Amino acid sequence: MRAGTRRWWTAGDGWAAADDAGRVLVVDSWLVDEGRVRGFDRHAGRFGASCARFSGPSTGEFLRAVAEVLPARGRWFPRVELVGTGAGLRLRMWLRPAPVRTATVRLWTPAGPDRRRFADVKGPDLDHLAALRADAVAAGADEALLLSPEGHVLEGATTSVVWWRGDTLCGPPSGPGLLPGVTRALLGELAGAAGHLVVDERATPGDLTGVPVWTLNALHGVRPVVAGLGRCRGAEVAVAGRWQARLEALGVGLREVAR
């Protein structure tokens, strides 16, 4: 399968050629690096639960089929989708090369509150979030930071946001205003296993002055924030790199997740 390929999936019939037609309702993506992926079961669970909210088809067989056809060489960032079409709700895969990973991130905060309609579902607000991220790039940053109506840090347009208070890993409380981040969950497990407290905290940008802040997602993993929120300098950036290595060690082979 070549880069850029799209395929419809139908239970019982398998794959069929697809284009980009239809209204995308739910998406999920994960990094495949030389045939290895991390958190696939969590991505599958999140995608399946979100599709169920739209009364979409069952996703288990589809996701196993996706894992079976993904390339075992190279870096890829496939996207799975629930799409509204004239024939009803359908499942589609889009095979995309992975963009280059960046090691740090600069944040930009747009004016006004978070305007997402379905903050806890990845898909319905993609166009809005892409526009925010484009505005961030135009402002000289890499990512847009979303705040609650009360001014608390929620997440980035494409990332979860966490911070360290000493040896305690903190992040916004889960709930309907937050996408359940797969990489955040994996990092929390790693931190807990290493003896760190992992807690929820509501914090404004001002509360995080001088605090090491990271963004997290499947593509880039751990990225320390070097502008726009908190403070990560020198040794703190190196610490983030060590946690990134731990995260990468969680990768397992595609054939294993396809079982």
C-alpha positions in Angstrom: 0.0 0.0 0.0 1.4 3.4 -1.1 1.6 6.7 0.9 -1.6 8.6 0.5 -3.8 5.6 -0.1 -7.4 5.6 1.2 -9.4 2.5 1.7 -13.0 1.8 2.8 -13.6 -1.1 5.1 -16.8 -3.2 5.1 -17.2 -6.2 7.5 -17.4 -9.3 5.4 -16.2 -7.7 2.2 -12.9 -6.2 3.4 -11.1 -3.3 1.6 -12.3 -1.2 -1.3 -10.8 1.9 -3.0 -11.8 5.2 -1.4 -11.4 8.9 -2.0 -11.7 11.8 0.5 -15.5 12.2 0.1 -17.9 12.3 3.0 -18.1 14.1 6.4 -15.5 13.0 8.8 -17.0 12.5 12.3 -14.4 10.6 14.3 -10.6 10.1 13.7 -7.7 8.5 15.4 -4.0 8.3 14.5 -0.9 6.7 15.9 2.8 6.6 15.1 4.2 3.5 13.3 8.0 3.5 13.4 9.8 0.6 11.7 6.8 -1.7 12.3 6.3 -0.8 16.0 3.5 1.1 17.6 2.7 2.1 21.2 -0.7 2.3 22.9 -2.5 0.7 20.0 -5.1 -0.9 22.3 -5.8 2.5 23.8 -6.2 4.2 20.4 -8.5 1.4 19.4 -10.6 1.8 22.5 -10.9 5.5 22.1 -11.8 5.3 18.5 -14.4 2.5 19.1 -16.0 4.4 22.0 -16.2 7.6 19.9 -17.7 5.8 16.9 -20.3 4.2 19.2 -21.4 7.7 20.3 -22.4 8.4 16.7 -24.0 4.9 16.3 -21.2 3.9 14.0 -20.3 0.3 13.0 -18.2 -2.0 15.2 -14.5 -1.2 14.9 -12.6 -4.2 16.2 -12.3 -6.2 13.0 -11.5 -3.0 11.1 -8.7 -2.0 13.4 -7.1 -5.5 13.3 -7.3 -5.3 9.5 -5.6 -1.9 9.6 -2.7 -3.3 11.7 -2.3 -6.1 9.3 -1.8 -3.9 6.2 0.4 -1.2 7.7 4.0 -1.1 6.3 6.7 -2.7 8.4 9.3 -0.3 7.2 9.5 3.5 7.6 7.7 6.0 9.7 3.9 6.3 9.2 1.1 8.2 10.8 -2.1 6.3 9.6 -5.5 7.8 10.2 -8.7 5.8 10.8 -12.0 7.6 10.3 -15.7 7.2 10.8 -17.3 9.0 7.8 -20.8 10.1 7.1 -21.7 9.3 3.5 -24.9 9.1 1.4 -24.8 5.3 2.0 -24.6 5.8 5.8 -21.7 5.7 8.3 -18.5 4.0 6.9 -15.0 3.2 8.2 -12.0 4.4 6.2 -8.2 4.2 6.6 -5.8 6.8 5.2 -2.1 5.8 5.0 0.0 8.9 5.7 3.8 9.3 6.1 4.7 10.6 9.5 5.8 14.2 9.7 9.2 14.9 11.2 9.3 14.8 15.0 10.3 18.0 16.8 11.9 17.9 20.2 10.5 21.1 21.7 7.3 23.2 21.3 6.3 26.8 21.5 2.7 27.6 22.6 0.4 30.4 21.6 -2.9 31.2 23.3 -5.8 32.5 21.1 -8.2 35.1 22.4 -11.5 33.9 23.8 -12.6 30.6 25.3 -12.5 27.1 23.9 -15.1 26.8 21.1 -15.0 23.1 20.4 -18.4 21.3 20.2 -17.1 17.8 21.1 -14.0 18.4 23.1 -13.8 14.7 24.2 -14.1 13.3 20.7 -11.3 13.5 18.1 -12.9 14.4 14.8 -15.8 16.8 14.8 -13.7 19.9 15.5 -10.7 19.1 13.3 -11.2 22.0 11.0 -11.5 24.5 13.9 -8.4 23.0 15.6 -6.4 23.1 12.4 -7.2 26.8 11.9 -6.1 27.5 15.5 -2.8 25.7 14.9 -2.3 27.6 11.7 -2.8 30.9 13.6 -0.3 29.7 16.1 2.3 29.1 13.4 1.6 32.5 11.9 2.3 34.0 15.3 5.7 32.3 15.5 4.6 29.3 17.6 4.0 25.6 17.0 0.8 24.8 18.8 -2.3 26.6 20.1 -3.1 26.3 23.8 -6.8 25.9 24.8 -8.2 27.4 28.0 -11.5 26.8 29.8 -14.0 29.6 30.2 -12.5 30.1 33.7 -9.0 30.5 32.2 -7.6 27.0 33.2 -5.2 25.1 31.0 -7.0 22.4 29.1 -4.8 21.1 26.2 -3.3 22.0 22.9 -5.0 21.8 19.6 -3.3 18.5 18.9 -1.7 17.7 22.2 -2.3 17.0 25.9 -0.6 19.3 28.4 1.1 18.2 31.7 3.5 19.8 34.1 5.8 18.8 36.9 5.7 20.2 40.5 8.9 18.7 41.9 8.5 15.0 41.5 4.7 15.1 41.0 3.3 14.8 37.5 0.2 17.1 37.1 -2.4 17.6 34.4 -5.9 18.9 33.9 -8.8 16.8 35.3 -10.4 14.5 32.8 -14.0 15.1 31.7 -16.2 16.3 28.8 -13.9 19.3 28.2 -10.8 17.2 27.5 -9.8 14.6 24.9 -8.7 11.4 26.7 -5.0 11.5 25.6 -3.4 8.1 24.9 0.2 9.4 25.4 -0.8 11.2 28.6 -2.2 7.9 30.0 1.0 6.0 29.0 3.2 8.6 30.5 1.1 8.6 33.7 1.6 4.8 34.0 5.4 5.1 33.5 5.6 7.9 36.1 3.6 6.0 38.6 5.7 2.9 38.1 8.8 5.0 38.7 7.4 6.1 42.1 6.1 9.6 41.1 2.7 10.9 42.2 0.3 11.5 39.3 -2.4 14.1 40.2 -5.1 16.2 38.5 -4.8 20.0 39.0 -6.7 23.0 37.6 -4.1 25.7 36.8 -4.1 28.9 34.9 -1.1 29.9 32.8 -0.1 32.3 35.6 -0.1 29.3 38.0 2.5 27.6 35.9 5.1 30.4 35.8 8.5 28.8 36.3 7.1 25.3 36.1 8.3 22.7 33.6 5.5 22.0 31.1 5.3 19.3 28.5 3.0 18.6 25.6 2.2 15.1 24.6 0.8 13.3 21.6 1.2 10.1 19.5 3.3 11.7 16.8 5.9 13.7 18.8 5.7 12.0 22.2 7.1 14.2 25.0 8.0 17.8 24.0 9.1 20.3 26.6 7.5 23.7 26.2 10.2 26.4 25.6 7.9 29.4 25.0 4.3 30.4 25.8 3.7 28.5 29.1 5.8 27.5 32.1 9.5 27.1 31.8 11.8 24.4 30.4 15.4 25.2 30.1 18.7 23.2 29.7 18.6 20.3 32.1 14.8 20.2 32.1 14.8 19.7 28.4 17.2 16.8 28.8 14.9 15.2 31.4 12.1 15.3 28.9 14.3 13.5 26.5 14.9 10.7 28.9 11.1 10.2 29.4 10.7 10.3 25.6 13.1 7.3 25.5 11.0 5.4 28.1 7.9 6.1 26.1 9.5 4.9 22.8 10.5 1.6 24.6 6.7 0.8 24.9 6.5 0.1 21.2 5.3 -3.4 20.1 5.2 -5.0 16.7 2.2 -4.5 14.4 1.7 -8.3 14.0 1.4 -8.6 17.7 -1.4 -5.9 18.0 -3.2 -7.4 14.9 -3.9 -10.7 16.7 
